Amino acid sequence: METVPQDQDAGQIRWIRAQIAAERRELAAVFAAFTREQWNSPSLCAGWRVREVAAHLSTGFRHSTARTLLELARSGGNVHRMADRIARRDAAALSERELVAAMADHADHPWRPPVGGRIAALAHDAVHGLDITVALGLPARLPVARTTALLAGVSPRTLRFFGARVDGVRLEATDAEWSYGHGRLTVEGSAEHLLLVAYGRRVPEGLLAGSGAGRFTAGGA
């Protein structure tokens, strides 16, 4: 099984870059097989269909920094409002083939989020990819090494940023050696599904187990 380089050197940087490129190419291949119904199906991102998430995934490749700053100003400085407006606009303007190509053609693009560096770029692509594939009920796709590298970055700060309420809960992966928290309630699931939990998502019913699972399940408490 592939493992993550542990040293903070050029080897780890190369590994993360390779994972980012692989993630984008894999997502492009998944997108290329979608039906029109799947493109228009709801994702795990509230209010966005699959096509809006796909458009959002490639925004950083298609828009320059100057254009992004202009869009941010038009949105009153609100990043979330800007992202929502651009995703809806671009999803309506771009064809499905163009949305696929935007991922495949920019696999090695150096884009990163404003904070977090390369690992945050990998998380951005992987989590939004799961927003699509898990919502559509597709098979697990992420290599465990890629998922656990992202789970290793889970912290109180990231949980607060993404609005994940895991107070009083212990998260336990069933397919990897990873856990988080020391609460009385337990939530068990695959590393993919717990990654979604850590990024503030509610997952479809039946994907999580344990006494605290309902808190993170669509329609749960």
N, C-alpha and C positions, 0 to 999 in steps of 0.2 A: 504494500500500500504506500502511496506517495505520502511523504511527510513534509512539514513546513521547515525550512531552514531557521534555526533558532538564533543565529548570530546576526547582529544588526550591521551587516556589511553589504557589499555589492552583491553577494549571492542571494541574500534575502530580497533585495531590491529587484533583481532579475526574476526571482520566483514570483513576486507580486505582479510585476509587469506581464509575465507570461500568463498568469491566472486572469488578469484583466482582459488580455487579448483573447484567451480561450473562452471566457465568459461571453464576450460580445459575439464571437463567431458562433458559439453554441446557441445563443439566443436568436441570432439571425436565422439559423437553420430551423429552429422551432417555429419562428414567426412565418417562415416561408411555406409551412405546411398548413397554416390556419385557413379555415373556411371563412366566408363572409360572416356567418353567424358567430364564430369565435371572436373575430375582430371586434364585433359589436357587443360582446358579452361583458358583464360587470367584472371588474377586477377587485382585489382586496383594498385598493385605494378608494375611499369613499367618493362617489360622484364621478369616477373615471371608468370608462370602458377600457378594454384591452388596448384599443388604438390610442387613447390618450396617454396611457402609461408608456407605450412604445414611442410615441412622439416625445414625451418627457425624457426618456432614456437618452435620446440622441440630441437633445437641445444643445448641450455643451459642445458637440462636434460641429453643429451647423451654425451656431451664432458666435460671433467674435466677442471678445471682452467688452469692446466699446458698445456693441449693440446690446449686450446684456445689461450694461449700466444704464443705457437709454431706456430699455424695457423696465428696469427697476424703478427709474424715475417716474415713468408713466404709471407705475403701480403704487405710487406714493411711498416708495421705499420698503414696501411689504414683500418680502421674498416669496411667501406662500401664495399671495395674490398674484404675483408675477408668474410663478410657475403654473398656476392653474389657468391663467389667461392664455399663456403661450401654448400650453399643452392642448387646450381646446381648439385654439386657432390653427395650430399646425396639424392636429389630427384631422381637421376638416379639409385642410389644403393639400396634404400629402397623400399620394396613393399608397396602397398597401405595399406595392413593390418598392416604392421609395422609402417607406419605413423600414423594410427589411434591409435595403442597401445601405441605409444610414448606419446600421449596426455593423454589417459585414465590411463595409469600406473603411470604417474608422476603428478597426480592432486595435490598432497600435497608437491611436490618438492619445496625446499626453494629458488630456483634460483631467482636472481634479476638482473636487468641491472646494469652496473657499477655505474650509478648515478640515484637518484630518489627514491630508496627504494621500499617498497612493492607496493605502489600505482603505481609506474612506471612498475612493473611486471604485474599488472592488466591491465594497459593501453597497454602494449606490446601485451598481449594475445588478448584483446578485439578488438583493432584496426586492428591487422592482421586478426583476425577472420572476421571482417567486410570487409576487403580487399577481402576476399573470398566470403562471403555470399551476399554482395551487388553486387559484380561483376556478380554473378550467378543469380541475381534477386530473391533470396530467401526471405521469409517473415522476418519482423523485429523479432529479437531474444533477444536482451539485455533487462533486466529489467531496467525500467527508473531510479531506485535508483543507479544502477551500472553505467549507462551512465552519470547521473548528477554528481556523485562523481568524475568521470574523467573530466568532463567539468569544475568542480569547480577549477581544477588545471591549467586551461588555463591562460596564462600570456604572456606579451610581450617576455619574455625569451623563453618560450616553443614554441611560434609561430615562433620566429627566428630560433630556433634549427631545427624545422621540415619544414622550408621554406614555411610557410603559410602566404600569402600576404593578410592581412585583413585590411590594412590601408584604411581609408575612408569608412568602411563598418560596419554596425550593424548586428550582427548575432542574430536571434530570434528563439528559439525552439517553435514548435507548439504543442508539447505534454508534455512539462515540463516548470516549471518556471525558465527559464534560458535565459540570453541574454549576449552579449559581444560587446563592442565598441559603438561608438557614431557617426558613419559616416553618410553621406548623403544617401548613398546607403544602401539598406536592403537586407538581405538574410534570408529567412524563410525555415524551414525544420524540420524534426524530430530530436530529440536529437542524435540518431544514425548517421544521415547523417551530422549533424553539427560537431560531434566529428571527422568524417573523414576530414571535411574541416579544422578543427583546427590542424590536423596532416598532413596537406599539400597535401591531396588527391583531385583529381577531381572526381566527382561522375557522374554516368550515367544521361543522360537527363531525365527531368521530375520529379526528386526527390527534387529539390529546387525551390523556388519561390522568387519573389522580384526583385527589379531593379538591384541588383548586382549578381544575380544568375549565369549569364553567365561566370563570372570569375572563378567559381569553378565547372563548368560542363565540362565533357569530350568533347573536340572539341570546347569549348568556347574560348572567347578572353583571 
